[in-house]
Amino acid sequence: MIRRTFFALALASTPSLFSIGTYAATPTNGTACASLAALTIPSVTIRSATAVPGGGFTPPGSRQEMVLPAFCRVEAVARPTSDSEIKFEVWIPPAEAWNGKFQGVGNGGYMGSISYPAMALALRRGYATASTDTGHTGDDMKFGQGHPEKIVDYAYRAVHVMTETSKLIVRDAQGRFADKSYFVGCSAGGQQALSEAQRFPEDYDGIIAGDPANNRIRQSFGFLYAWLATHTTDGAPIIPQAKLQLLTKSAVDACDAIDGLKDGIVDDPRKCHFDPAKLLCKNGGDDAACLTQPQVDAAKKMYEGLKSPKTGEQIYTGWPRGSESFGDAAIMSWRTYVMDPQEPMRLGFFKYFLFHDPNWDYRSIDWDRDLAYAEQKLGFFAPVDKDLSGLKKHGGKLLMYTGWMDPVVPPQDTVAYYEGVTKTMGGAERTRDFARLFMAPGMGHCSGGPGPNTFDALAALEQWVEHGAAPDKLIATHSTNGKVDRSRPLCPYPQVAHYKGTGSVDEASSFSCVAPTSVSPSKTTTTSGTR
Ligand SMILES: [Ca+2]
């Protein structure tokens, strides 16, 4: 209720922007690209409208040229409040190349820039597409200090305003509205996707939420906890990269066979209870093949996650065994978000959004008191509402996916959200007819990892939205040096890919999606009524 009230107040000053009725009657033909600059939409300024010929295009702030088909590039800024400055772009294919659809694309991190690569992907598939900087520049949180409306823009308003306005611009350019609208996002984009599904269910017909960082308040607490758990009081990281790799290798070796197939992938890390104490160095020593006691303790805390010191309640889930370090890139390990930073990630959330104190001392955190304060004050900031009846009523479809080895957003948190939706929406069958979650064993944060991690979620969602063909599996591939060396089905949760017993374990056709056979912690809430 707090979130909805806040929303109503925040929009009270600009009702006209959100009424399509203020716009002129549908033109019979589209408007020439350059003429779109003359378009008037309340609270929106069109900064430019330029026909871009097919070929090389270098986006602002980038040195990397993208090869694109011809499109009309519209740059705009929306100001739904007097403190708003929401920049966004709309790219529109020429009528003959347009697939008749619109695609909003999500951002990463704390956003602060337009997602040109994601727009390029959409444009190449024939979509008219839009992206926003969410109302601020850069990936830190200083913009929120003294600017509560900018926090709202970032939290959910910018994407909604971008969506409604872009649809109007596309209509003007093409002479008709898009037939269908999709939103595609991963990480922070997954958060935006769930925000749209919960708050503005009529914006999109199909929504993809990958590795969603939607539990954003508790995640900020989780990052703070993780950093404190894995750094000395001097701020030095306790577990070096080589030991992270040792942990992953040991955990996977110990748990690989639990799923019935020794293939280097742990299908469900919740069933893996590998104890890092098994790696404890003998006689207090320290070498490459073992862990010191502080390293064992730090790893255990990462697996356990943040619990209330007062009640023992799990405030934020731990990170899965196997996510420690499964590749050379820092993002394929705990390094980027936990180990490498000089201070806890997303500290700005506390300094600029919550306490408005740039000098706030993170060691003064009171987990219970400060969490209660944060959820009371900034509840609108985290789209964790499990009631998706608005989306269901609209006929919208939600496709979620998450890597089981995600070292950034713990996959258990995404599973917990989906299980909560299942419960709220009246059970598994009533949920899977419009919302499905695909877990990707061995996949990292949005991509990468030893498991199959490349798949076309949008093609599957298009079939679902446009032809009523719900995805019973997604075929994912894994490549080494650009060559596909394994394919597997990703299955709608709680199903898992089961080896049929014959054929190559590197071929998707050797697997079928089945209900999990062994008992899992989530069985009581999710498996009833499923096949
Ligand atoms: Ca396995």
Boltz pocket constraint, residues with backbone or C-beta under 6 A from the ligand:
constraints:
  - pocket:
      binder: B
      contacts: [[A, 255], [A, 256], [A, 257], [A, 258], [A, 259], [A, 260], [A, 261], [A, 262], [A, 263], [A, 264], [A, 265], [A, 266], [A, 267]]
      max_distance: 6.0
